[in-house]
Amino acid sequence: MFRLIILSLISIFIITGCYKKKDDKIRIAVSKEKSTESNTKYSDWILHHDSTIDLVYMYPMGIDSALVKLKSCNGLLLTGGQDIFPGYYGKIDDTARCGSIDRYRDSLEMLLIDAAMELEMPIFGVCRGEQILNVSQGGTLYIDIPSDYDTTVEHHNSDWSLCYHPVLISEGSQLSDICGDIDDNQVVTNHHQGIEKLGNNLSISAWSADSLPEAIEWKRNSNHRFIMAVQWHPEVMSYDHRLSSPLAKAFIAACEINSKKH
């Protein structure tokens, strides 16, 4: 009888341990990931740095389910994609000048950002992800850089191999702390829109040579948290690049810290 009790306790311990291990896994909410095999670069980028992470894809769930699921996650990754509906930042009359728009995705991501901030969850954005983070905090965008901004910098091209330019990192920024000394500041970037007015409680941590913001982060003097976004595409750059891999590692580390709070 005693032996049976011991075996039962061991079984319970093993089962509990297994569930505990599962619960301890880092979960990152991904706002949207393309489903084709050749377009899982955001997932590949994260999983390359930690293959044990559980990626949770928000877009297919529907808004209500996504917001519930977000509560079990430790971070939010805002990915690239279509233009944001300009009605969100007071330029509804310019809608015709935008490219394709996904109103469902806009609504989903705006609500995910609000919820993630309420949960004090790390947020990292890429390209469109930077833009919608800025808009969510009251910022605005240039509708079309080639038309609205005087520049000779190549920000957009149908040929991705031609879409790169250097960025200037702000000293003292969190981005600078993460990436350290950078010998190669060329980034892969492809966008026809960009930040015009900066959102509340955000600061610019990188610029292109024509002074367009290329990275933003949460102000250090306002409830400092890991909220960061870049206009370039670290997920398609060499993972060895100082403006790619360190960003993934820092975001994952922030998510791990967040996982230990709950």
Backbone as a ProteinNet text record, in pm:
[ID]
protein_1_A
[PRIMARY]
MFRLIILSLISIFIITGCYKKKDDKIRIAVSKEKSTESNTKYSDWILHHDSTIDLVYMYPMGIDSALVKLKSCNGLLLTGGQDIFPGYYGKIDDTARCGSIDRYRDSLEMLLIDAAMELEMPIFGVCRGEQILNVSQGGTLYIDIPSDYDTTVEHHNSDWSLCYHPVLISEGSQLSDICGDIDDNQVVTNHHQGIEKLGNNLSISAWSADSLPEAIEWKRNSNHRFIMAVQWHPEVMSYDHRLSSPLAKAFIAACEINSKKH
[TERTIARY]
83.2	0	87	188.6	280.3	350.9	392.3	461.3	368.8	242	144.8	127.7	126.4	113.8	234.5	356.1	479	477.8	438.5	433.8	332.6	222.1	120.5	173.7	245.5	303	407.5	489.4	591	524.1	416	343.8	287.3	229.5	174.1	284.1	400.5	514.2	561.6	570.8	617.3	519.4	388.5	286	284.5	290.8	291.9	414.5	528.6	651.9	643.1	579.2	563.8	476.2	363.8	276	344.1	423.4	495.4	593.3	661.9	758.1	688.4	571.6	495.7	451.6	404.6	357.9	471.4	593.8	707.8	759.7	710.9	757.8	720.3	813	786.2	688.8	586.3	488.8	491.6	507.3	507.9	391.1	308.9	197.5	251	220.3	261	136.2	137.4	15.1	-31.7	61.6	26.1	151.5	140.4	249.6	190.7	254.3	205.5	220.6	126.2	118.8	203.5	246.3	323.4	462.7	518.6	646.3	758.1	751.6	858.5	842	734.3	708.4	682.8	769.8	760.9	883.8	931.6	1059.9	1056.5	943.3	935.5	947.3	873.9	881.6	1021.6	1078.9	1213.6	1314.9	1300.8	1394.3	1389.5	1269.5	1255.1	1303.5	1257.3	1288.7	1435.7	1502.6	1647.1	1721	1670.2	1737.2	1689.8	1572.5	1523.1	1412.5	1448.3	1354.4	1244.9	1256.5	1155.4	1038.1	1048.8	942.6	815.1	703.8	572.7	519.7	508.5	456.4	305.7	233	86.6	39.7	-26.8	-63.8	-202.6	-207	-327.1	-428.5	-381.9	-469.5	-582.7	-558.1	-666.9	-771.5	-746.6	-832.2	-962.6	-962.6	-1071.3	-1031.2	-1081.6	-1033.7	-1058.9	-1179.4	-1211	-1122.6	-1107.8	-1024.9	-878.5	-832.7	-693	-663.1	-754.4	-732.7	-730.8	-812.2	-809.5	-677.7	-636.3	-512.8	-390.5	-394.4	-280.4	-244.8	-343.1	-319.2	-227.9	-216.9	-129	7.4	30.2	156.9	248.6	374.8	476.5	533.9	489.3	537.8	452.8	459.9	382.8	476.7	473.7	552.5	458.9	479.6	400.6	478	422.9	496.4	464.9	535.7	516.3	391.1	356.1	237.3	181.4	49.8	-18.3	-15	-59	-74.2	-183.8	-171.5	-270.4	-376.8	-502	-610.7	-581.3	-569	-526.5	-629.4	-751.8	-849.8	-807.2	-717.3	-667.4	-581.7	-525.2	-439.2	-479.6	-610.5	-664.3	-643.1	-617.5	-595.1	-685.5	-811	-903.2	-918.7	-903.6	-917.8	-805.9	-698.6	-585.6	-590.8	-703.2	-712.8	-678.4	-720.5	-697.3	-548.9	-466.9	-323.3	-248.3	-318.4	-256.1	-254.5	-173.7	-177.9	-291.7	-279.4	-384.5	-396.5	-518.4	-548.7	-630.7	-599.2	-672.5	-731.9	-858.5	-919.9	-931.3	-954.7	-960.3	-826	-718.6	-585.6	-555.3	-591.4	-570.7	-638.1	-765.9	-841.1	-778.4	-741.8	-680.9	-553.5	-464	-334.4	-346.4	-434.8	-453.7	-500.2	-592	-642.1	-537	-458.2	-350.8	-246.9	-213.2	-116	-169	-293.5	-353.7	-351	-389.3	-394.5	-255.1	-158.4	-21.1	37.9	7.7	56.3	-9.3	-136.3	-206.7	-145.8	-101.4	-39.6	110.1	163.1	306.2	390.8	351.2	413	513.6	628.6	722.7	658.4	690.5	639	756.3	759.9	860.4	789.6	816.4	751.6	851.4	808.9	891.1	812.7	871.9	817	676.7	572.4	435.9	416.8	483	472.9	520.2	624.1	670.4	565.5	508.1	412	284.1	232	106.5	129.4	249.2	281.6	279	337.3	338.5	196.5	116.7	-21.2	-103.3	-80.9	-157.5	-134.1	-21.9	11.4	-12.8	-94.2	-132.6	-43.5	49.1	137.3	72.7	139.9	89.5	196.7	154.5	244.4	242.7	354.7	354	280.3	182.5	103.3	189	276.3	362.2	492.2	599.3	727.5	773.8	772	818.6	742.8	614.5	533.2	538.8	551.2	531.9	660.5	772.3	895.7	1011.4	1081.5	1191.9	1314.7	1346.4	1458	1518.3	1645.1	1711.8	1743.7	1705	1729	1629.9	1679	1594.3	1521.5	1395.1	1315.7	1228.2	1196.5	1101.9	1142.9	1139	1170.5	1108.2	1055.8	996.3	1101.6	1227	1338.7	1401.6	1376.5	1425	1577.3	1646.7	1793.4	1846.2	1761.4	1801.6	1752.6	1682.1	1620.6	1707.6	1809.4	1893.4	1956.4	1981.2	2048.6	2100.9	2193.3	2245.6	2147.8	2159.4	2082.1	2178.1	2135.2	2213.3	2147.5	2221.2	2167.1	2186.1	2082.2	2088.1	2168.3	2270.1	2349.5	2263.3	2283.3	2208.1	2072.1	2035.2	1906.4	1916.7	1802.3	1800	1850.3	1817	1864.8	2016.9	2078.2	2224	2281.8	2217.8	2263.9	2259	2154.6	2135.4	2233.3	2250.7	2328.5	2477	2514.3	2654.8	2719.4	2852	2926.4	2893.9	2857	2812.9	2908.6	2973.3	3060.7	2979.7	2877.4	2793.3	2653.5	2618.4	2487	2389.3	2418.3	2326.1	2213.8	2090.2	1976	1890.4	1819.1	1722.9	1590.3	1540.7	1419.4	1339.1	1207.8	1123.6	986.3	966.8	841.3	816.8	690.8	659.4	594.5	567.8	517.4	619.1	605.1	698.3	642	709.2	661.7	674.9	565.4	563.3	568.8	459.8	458.2	475.6	564.4	593.5	481	448.6	344.2	386.9	291.1	315.5	403.3	492.7	581.3	678.8	696.8	793.6	911.7	1026.7	1143.8	1203.8	1272.4	1335	1474.1	1502.3	1632.4	1719.9	1665.5	1747.1	1681.5	1765.4	1718.8	1787.5	1726	1796.3	1867	1948.9	2029.2	1943.1	1818.3	1728.6	1641.3	1676.1	1610.1	1472.6	1437.6	1315.4	1342.7	1251.2	1270.9	1278.3	1376.5	1392.5	1375.5	1369.2	1342.8	1286.7	1196.1	1137.5	1136.5	1127.2	1122.1	1049.6	1011.1	942.2	1039.4	995.2	1082.9	1133.5	1259.2	1319.3	1272.7	1222.5	1177.6	1028.2	964.9	820.7	790.8	794.6	759.4	832.5	962.8	1047.8	1015.8	984.4	956.8	1017.8	1016.6	1067.1	954.5	951.6	860.7	946.4	966.4	1062.1	1013.2	1046.5	1010	1110.4	1133.3	1227	1156.8	1197.5	1138.9	1201	1321.2	1388.1	1340.6	1395.9	1353.3	1467.8	1483.8	1591.3	1572.9	1448.9	1420.8	1470.3	1498.9	1550.9	1699.8	1756.3	1899.2	1977.3	2107.2	2191.2	2171.2	2149.5	2128.8	2253.3	2367.3	2491	2502.6	2416.2	2423.3	2388.2	2460.4	2437.6	2300.4	2235.7	2102.2	1993.6	2028.3	1930.1	1927.1	2027.8	2027.5	2015.3	2089.9	2076.6	1934.7	1860.3	1722.8	1634	1649.4	1572.2	1606.6	1735.6	1779	1726.3	1729.1	1681.3	1530.9	1457.6	1312.6	1278.8	1346.6	1322.7	1357.2	1468.6	1508.2	1402.1	1346.3	1240.3	1115.6	1085.1	969.7	992.7	1116.3	1147.9	1131	1177.1	1158.1	1009.6	932.9	788.4	722.8	773.2	714.5	732.4	836.6	864.6	781.7	711.9	628.8	492.8	458.3	322.7	325.2
-120.4	0	126	125.3	239.6	260.1	146.9	154.7	214.3	178	230.2	380.9	425.4	569.9	645.2	588.6	652	660.5	549.9	548.3	649.9	664	761.6	904.2	931.2	1064.4	1095.9	994.8	1013.6	1043.7	969.4	991.2	1132.2	1175.9	1311.9	1415.1	1392.2	1484.3	1494.1	1376	1374.4	1448.1	1417.4	1482.5	1632.8	1671.1	1813.7	1882.5	1813.6	1869.3	1891.7	1794.9	1808.6	1928.8	1940.9	2054.9	2185.7	2184.1	2304.8	2346.4	2246.2	2276.5	2338	2280.5	2334.3	2477.6	2502.3	2635.3	2736.6	2690.5	2780.4	2820.6	2756.8	2787.9	2931.9	3002.3	3139.2	3136.2	3218.9	3229.3	3371.1	3380.2	3510.1	3516.6	3618.7	3641.5	3709.1	3652.2	3707.8	3765	3893.8	3957.3	3892.7	3867.2	3796.7	3737.9	3615.1	3548.9	3487.6	3511.4	3450.8	3299.5	3227.6	3082.9	3002.2	3061.9	2984.3	2956.3	2845	2799	2900.2	2974.7	3070	3201.8	3216.4	3343	3324.6	3250.9	3236.2	3299.5	3407.2	3463.3	3519.2	3573.4	3625.2	3510.9	3403	3285.3	3226.5	3213.4	3156.1	3238.3	3368	3459.3	3439.1	3432.1	3411.1	3271.9	3169.2	3031.1	2996.9	3068.1	3048	3078.5	3174	3216.1	3138.8	3078.6	2991.6	2902.8	2779.8	2688.4	2638.2	2665.7	2618	2714.3	2831.3	2931.5	2885.1	2909.3	2879.3	3006.1	3004	3119	3103.4	3206.5	3202.2	3303.9	3254.8	3340.4	3400.9	3531.8	3603.4	3621.1	3647.7	3688.8	3590.7	3458.7	3366.5	3349	3396.6	3365	3444.4	3562.1	3655.1	3740.6	3862.4	3960	3916.2	3872.7	3836.2	3722.7	3618.9	3504.2	3544	3630.5	3674.4	3751.4	3836.3	3914.7	3825.7	3721.2	3625.6	3549	3503.1	3424.6	3507.5	3635.3	3722.5	3719.9	3701.8	3702.9	3589.8	3484.4	3372.7	3384.9	3496.1	3517	3608.4	3610	3688.2	3801.8	3814.8	3920.8	3930.1	4044.9	4068.2	4111.6	4038.1	4071.6	4125.6	4251.4	4316.7	4309.3	4240.8	4212.4	4312.8	4298.2	4386	4350.7	4437.3	4410.1	4534.5	4534.6	4639.5	4775.2	4876.3	5010.4	5010.3	5102.2	5119.7	5219.1	5190	5280.3	5420.6	5521.9	5655.1	5728.3	5675.6	5735.6	5728	5633.5	5621	5740.4	5810.5	5924	6051.7	6065	6191.5	6223.3	6121.4	6146.7	6060.1	6046.4	5959.6	6002.2	6130.6	6179.3	6129	6077.8	6027.2	5875.8	5813.9	5668.2	5617.4	5688.6	5644.5	5642.3	5714.7	5718.5	5604.6	5528.7	5415.8	5292.8	5195.8	5066	4985	4852.2	4766.9	4787.9	4778.5	4800.3	4682.6	4637.5	4528.9	4586.4	4627.8	4694.6	4601.2	4472.9	4376.5	4370.8	4362.6	4356.7	4484.1	4598.4	4724.9	4721.7	4681.4	4676.9	4578.5	4461.1	4357.9	4409.1	4466	4507	4626.6	4719.2	4832.3	4783.1	4687.3	4633.2	4547.3	4472.9	4392.7	4482	4593.1	4686.2	4741.9	4785.8	4839.3	4735.1	4611.6	4504.8	4468.5	4461.6	4427.4	4532.9	4658.6	4765.5	4757	4725.8	4709.8	4595.5	4491.1	4375.4	4395.5	4513.8	4545	4437.4	4404.2	4298	4356.9	4293.6	4341.1	4343.4	4446.5	4460.3	4488.7	4417.5	4447.4	4453.7	4560.7	4579.7	4587.2	4540.3	4542.7	4610.9	4710.9	4780.8	4835.3	4773.3	4814.3	4813.6	4718.1	4709.5	4836.1	4899	5026.9	5134.6	5133.9	5237.4	5228.5	5106.9	5096	5120.8	5087.3	5122.8	5274	5344.7	5490.7	5547.5	5495	5542.6	5514.4	5398.8	5362.6	5460	5530.4	5626.9	5771.4	5787.6	5921.9	5982.2	5904.1	5954.4	5949.8	6009.8	6011.4	5958.3	5932.4	5877.9	5964.9	5965	6014.9	5911.6	5955	5862.6	5796.2	5874.9	5820.9	5900.2	5838.6	5909.3	5970.8	5897.4	5958.9	6086.3	6094	6211.8	6321	6280.6	6374	6415.7	6353.7	6380.6	6392.7	6502.3	6530	6449.4	6346.1	6259.8	6191.1	6158	6077.2	5937.5	5909.8	5778.2	5677.5	5559.2	5452.5	5382.4	5421.1	5357.6	5244.5	5248.6	5151.3	5113.2	4982.1	4932.8	4794.9	4765.3	4633.6	4523.6	4561.4	4467.1	4478.1	4376.4	4381.4	4390.8	4341	4344.6	4487.1	4580.9	4721.5	4803.7	4739.3	4811.8	4804.8	4885.3	4893	5031.9	5074.9	5202.6	5204.5	5293.8	5300.7	5370	5338.7	5408.3	5464.7	5570.3	5636.2	5606.8	5546.1	5505.7	5617.5	5645.8	5750.4	5702.9	5778.9	5745	5754.5	5659.7	5659	5593.3	5547.4	5480.6	5334.6	5273.7	5130.7	5050.9	5096.6	5031	5029.7	5142	5150.4	5054.7	5045.8	4953.3	4809.1	4775.1	4637.8	4601.1	4690.6	4657.1	4688.7	4774.3	4803.8	4877.6	4864.7	4929	4859.6	4937.7	4881.7	4923.5	4824	4851.5	4866	4781.7	4782.4	4828.8	4951.1	5004.2	5004.1	4921	4904.5	4809.1	4848	4763.4	4738.1	4626.9	4595.1	4660.5	4746.9	4822	4845.8	4831	4846.4	4899.1	5029	5089.8	5220	5248.1	5375.6	5472.9	5427.3	5515.2	5523.5	5624.4	5640.1	5733.9	5738.8	5821.3	5969.9	6041.8	6187.5	6251.6	6242.9	6293.2	6175.2	6192.1	6084.5	6070.2	5945.1	5917.6	5952.1	5958.5	5993.3	5889.3	5936.6	5852.3	5767.8	5803.4	5733.8	5825.8	5766.7	5843.2	5776.5	5854.7	5802.3	5751.5	5627.2	5568.1	5543.6	5565.1	5555.2	5636.9	5692.9	5771.4	5721.6	5748.7	5735.9	5868.3	5872.2	5991.8	6113.5	6090.9	6201.8	6243	6192.3	6228.5	6165.2	6064.6	5989.6	5892	5879.5	5783.1	5640.3	5564.8	5424.7	5328.8	5382	5297.8	5385.7	5328.4	5399.9	5309.1	5369.7	5292.4	5374.3	5307.3	5372.9	5466.2	5585.7	5681.3	5624.8	5644.9	5589	5659.3	5778.4	5851.2	5833.4	5737	5716.6	5567.4	5518.1	5378.8	5285.3	5284.3	5217.1	5069.1	5029	4889.8	4858	4728.1	4691.5	4708.5	4825.4	4853.7	4918.1	4846.6	4889.1	4845.2	4923.5	4885.9	4945.5	4874.3	4919.5	4921.4	5014.7	5023.7	4920.8	4878.8	4780.7	4638.4	4542.4	4402.4	4315	4306.5	4222.7	4075.3	4034.2	3892	3844.5	3937.7	3896.9	3929.2	3993.8	4022.7	3903.2	3905.6	3802	3803.7	3686.4	3680.2	3724.4	3725.6	3769.2	3921.8	3990.6	4136.8	4195.5	4301.4	4364	4430.6	4452.3	4511.6	4408.1	4281	4172.9	4085.6	4000.1	3901.5	3963	4068.6	4125.5	4172.6	4214	4258.3	4141	4029.2	3909.4	3862.5	3859.9	3812.9	3902.8	4033.7	4127.1	4113.3	4097.7	4080.4	3950.6	3842.6	3713.4	3721.8	3788.3	3803	3879.6	3984.2	4061.1	3975.4	3891	3800.4	3698	3651.5	3554.3	3617.7	3740.5	3811.6	3825.9	3860.9	3875.7	3743.8	3632.1	3501	3464.9	3517	3484.6	3569.4	3669.3	3754.5	3692.6	3589.7	3536	3390.6
0	0	0	86.4	95.3	-38.6	-99.1	-227.7	-333.8	-329	-424.3	-408.4	-282	-255.9	-311.3	-286.3	-335.4	-487.3	-552	-698.2	-750.7	-678.6	-718.8	-707.7	-597.3	-578	-684.1	-716.9	-821.2	-954.4	-983	-1108.2	-1114.7	-1002.1	-996.3	-1016	-953.7	-965.1	-1109.9	-1175.8	-1314.7	-1404.8	-1384.7	-1467.1	-1443.3	-1314.7	-1279.6	-1337.7	-1329.3	-1383.1	-1531.9	-1601.1	-1745.3	-1779.5	-1705.3	-1730.3	-1695.6	-1589.5	-1548.7	-1655.8	-1713.7	-1818.3	-1938.2	-1970.8	-2082.4	-2054.5	-1932.1	-1896	-1895.3	-1868.1	-1861.5	-1999.2	-2103.5	-2238.3	-2274	-2338.5	-2382.3	-2499.3	-2490.9	-2599.4	-2655.1	-2785.4	-2852	-2949.5	-2933.5	-3025.6	-3151.5	-3267.3	-3396.4	-3462.7	-3492.5	-3542.7	-3672.1	-3764.9	-3888.1	-3950.3	-3995.5	-4066.9	-4192.6	-4305.7	-4429.6	-4420.2	-4478.8	-4458.6	-4555.3	-4666.6	-4762.7	-4709.4	-4753.6	-4698	-4718.3	-4828.6	-4858.8	-4783.9	-4707.9	-4639.9	-4491.1	-4426.5	-4280.6	-4216.3	-4275.3	-4233.1	-4091.2	-4048	-3911.1	-3811.1	-3837.3	-3750.1	-3751.6	-3871.2	-3883.6	-3805	-3811.4	-3743.6	-3593	-3537.5	-3393.4	-3354	-3425.5	-3387.9	-3409.1	-3498.2	-3515.4	-3385.9	-3311.1	-3187.7	-3065.3	-3073	-2965.5	-3022.4	-3054.3	-3120.6	-3027.3	-2896.8	-2801.6	-2786.9	-2845.5	-2831.2	-2901.2	-2837.6	-2894	-2959.8	-3092.5	-3165.8	-3184.5	-3148	-3152.2	-3256.5	-3360.1	-3472.9	-3451.1	-3440.3	-3401.1	-3514.4	-3633.7	-3744.2	-3772.7	-3776.1	-3811.4	-3701.6	-3582.2	-3467.8	-3462.4	-3518	-3489.8	-3371	-3365.6	-3267.5	-3123.8	-3093	-2954.6	-2905	-2986.3	-2947	-2935.2	-3026.3	-3023	-2894.7	-2852.7	-2730.8	-2607	-2607.2	-2496.1	-2496.7	-2614.1	-2625.2	-2589.3	-2619.5	-2590.3	-2442.4	-2356.8	-2212.6	-2167.9	-2247.8	-2213.7	-2280.2	-2351.1	-2421.8	-2341.1	-2381.7	-2310.3	-2392.8	-2517.6	-2603.2	-2728.2	-2796.4	-2918.5	-3029.5	-3141.6	-3259.9	-3367.1	-3406	-3509.5	-3640.2	-3738.6	-3861.5	-3972.2	-4084.8	-4199	-4277.4	-4372.8	-4453.2	-4519	-4536.5	-4612.4	-4542.2	-4618.2	-4561.4	-4454.4	-4362	-4255	-4302.2	-4270.5	-4308.5	-4253.9	-4342.8	-4297.4	-4212	-4204.9	-4115.1	-3969.9	-3938.5	-3801.4	-3761.2	-3859.4	-3824.3	-3898	-3922.2	-3969.8	-4115.7	-4199.7	-4341.7	-4428.2	-4389	-4461.8	-4607.8	-4636	-4773.7	-4864.1	-4804.6	-4882.9	-4902.8	-4871	-4880	-5019.8	-5121.9	-5259.7	-5295.7	-5221	-5248.7	-5180.3	-5099.3	-5029.6	-5119.8	-5079.8	-5144.2	-5084.6	-5088.8	-5033.5	-4882.8	-4832.7	-4690.7	-4639.1	-4519.7	-4453.6	-4325.3	-4331	-4216.3	-4095.6	-4121.6	-4011	-3939.3	-4016.9	-3954.8	-3877.1	-3932.9	-3861.2	-3724.4	-3723.6	-3597.5	-3500.3	-3551.6	-3467.8	-3402.3	-3481.7	-3428.1	-3334.1	-3364	-3272.1	-3135.4	-3134.3	-3007.8	-2938.5	-3016.7	-2957.6	-2890.3	-2954.6	-2895.7	-2763.8	-2764.5	-2641.2	-2529.8	-2564.1	-2463.6	-2414.5	-2506.6	-2468.2	-2375.7	-2401.3	-2314	-2176.3	-2174.6	-2047.4	-1966.7	-2036.4	-1971.4	-1945.2	-1984.4	-1971.8	-2039.6	-2159.5	-2238.4	-2337.5	-2358.5	-2459.7	-2598.7	-2674.8	-2811.4	-2904	-3016.8	-3119.1	-3253.9	-3329.9	-3459.1	-3572.8	-3689.9	-3810.9	-3923	-3985.1	-4101.9	-4071.8	-4126.1	-4091.2	-3940	-3873	-3727.8	-3659.1	-3714.4	-3660.2	-3683.7	-3802.7	-3838.9	-3756	-3735.8	-3660.3	-3511	-3461.7	-3323.6	-3307.8	-3403.6	-3399	-3407.1	-3498.1	-3514.6	-3389.1	-3327.1	-3207	-3092.6	-3096.7	-2991.5	-3035.3	-3139.3	-3182.4	-3288.8	-3344.3	-3448.4	-3586.3	-3684.1	-3821.9	-3916.6	-4041.4	-4143	-4268.3	-4340.1	-4476.8	-4561	-4638.5	-4719.6	-4826.4	-4890.5	-4996.2	-4998.4	-4953	-4939.8	-5071.3	-5184.3	-5309.5	-5346.8	-5309.9	-5343.8	-5237.6	-5111.9	-5000.5	-4929.5	-4964.1	-4889.6	-4988.1	-4979	-5071.2	-5029.2	-5104.5	-5067.3	-5189	-5177.4	-5279.9	-5227	-5101.9	-5042.1	-5100	-5133.6	-5188.8	-5074.8	-5052.8	-4947.2	-5000.5	-5129	-5184.6	-5326	-5353	-5486.6	-5502.4	-5620	-5643.1	-5639.1	-5660.2	-5651.8	-5512.5	-5428.7	-5290.4	-5281.5	-5382.8	-5378.1	-5386.3	-5426.8	-5436	-5317.2	-5225.8	-5113.6	-4989.2	-4986.2	-4867.4	-4860	-4739.6	-4717.7	-4574.8	-4542.6	-4405.9	-4311.8	-4184.1	-4081.1	-3977.3	-3913.1	-3808.9	-3675	-3583	-3453.6	-3351.5	-3275.6	-3173.7	-3053	-3015.8	-2897.5	-2772	-2682.1	-2558.3	-2567.8	-2686.4	-2703.6	-2661.5	-2636.1	-2606.1	-2726	-2846	-2967.6	-2971.7	-2936.2	-2932.7	-2829.4	-2713	-2609.2	-2658.1	-2733.2	-2779.6	-2890	-2985.2	-3104.9	-3091.7	-2997.4	-2974.6	-3090.6	-3100.1	-3208.6	-3340.3	-3440.2	-3567.8	-3678.2	-3739.9	-3853.4	-3982.2	-3996.5	-4116.3	-4077.7	-4116	-4078.8	-4196.1	-4297.8	-4409.7	-4369.1	-4396.5	-4362.1	-4485.9	-4484.5	-4590	-4553	-4638.6	-4606.5	-4733.1	-4726.1	-4844.9	-4802.4	-4813.1	-4767.2	-4841.9	-4873.1	-4939	-4842	-4718.2	-4614.2	-4501.1	-4417.5	-4306.5	-4201.5	-4088.4	-3977.1	-4009.8	-3989.7	-4005.2	-3866.6	-3792	-3653.8	-3559.2	-3462.1	-3367.9	-3266	-3231.1	-3133.4	-2991.5	-2902.1	-2761.9	-2693	-2607.7	-2526.2	-2607.6	-2734.3	-2818.5	-2847.2	-2872.5	-2914.3	-3037.3	-3116.9	-3238.6	-3203.4	-3240.5	-3207.2	-3329.2	-3449.8	-3571.4	-3682.3	-3768.4	-3882.6	-4009	-4122.8	-4249.8	-4277	-4381.3	-4408.5	-4441	-4482.8	-4515.4	-4396.7	-4276.8	-4150.1	-4129.1	-4207.7	-4178.8	-4064.3	-3968.2	-3859.8	-3912.9	-3865.5	-3905.7	-3788.6	-3667.4	-3549.8	-3439.1	-3361.5	-3248.3	-3126.2	-3009.9	-2885.9	-2779.7	-2673.4	-2561.2	-2490.4	-2455.8	-2388.4	-2256.7	-2230.6	-2109.9	-1983.5	-1996	-1876.8	-1852.1	-1921.8	-1903.9	-1890.5	-1766.4	-1738.2	-1833.6	-1827.6	-1926	-1938.2	-2060.1	-2091.8	-2227.3	-2264.6	-2396.7	-2498.5	-2560.5	-2671.1	-2778.6	-2886.8	-2988.2	-3125.4	-3227.9	-3364.4	-3461.8	-3570.9	-3673.8	-3808.9	-3893.4	-4026.9	-4121.3	-4091.3	-4179	-4148.1	-4224	-4213.1	-4161.2	-4029.6	-3974.5	-4006.5	-4033.2	-4058.3	-4194.5	-4287.8	-4418.4	-4433	-4332.8	-4334	-4281.3	-4299	-4238.9	-4088	-4030.2	-3885.4	-3808.4	-3874.3	-3809.4	-3802.4	-3874	-3879.6	-3743	-3704.7	-3574.2	-3563.9	-3676.1	-3674.1	-3703.1	-3680.4	-3694.7	-3570	-3555	-3446.2	-3306.7	-3273.4	-3138.6	-3106.6	-3209.1	-3186.5	-3147.1	-3218	-3183.4	-3042.9	-3011.3	-2879.2	-2767.4	-2789.7	-2686.8	-2665.9	-2774.7	-2764.6	-2691.6	-2727.5	-2661.8	-2513.4	-2481	-2340	-2261.8	-2323.1	-2256.6	-2236.6	-2334.8	-2322.7	-2212	-2199.4	-2094.1	-1955.9	-1940.8	-1813.5	-1783.8	-1886.5	-1868.9	-1827.6	-1881	-1849.4	-1702.6	-1640.1	-1499.6	-1402.9	-1456	-1370.9	-1343.1	-1421.2	-1411.4	-1367.1
[MASK]
++++++++++++++++++++++++++++++++++++++++++++++++++++++++++++++++++++++++++++++++++++++++++++++++++++++++++++++++++++++++++++++++++++++++++++++++++++++++++++++++++++++++++++++++++++++++++++++++++++++++++++++++++++++++++++++++++++++++++++++++++++++++++++++++++++++

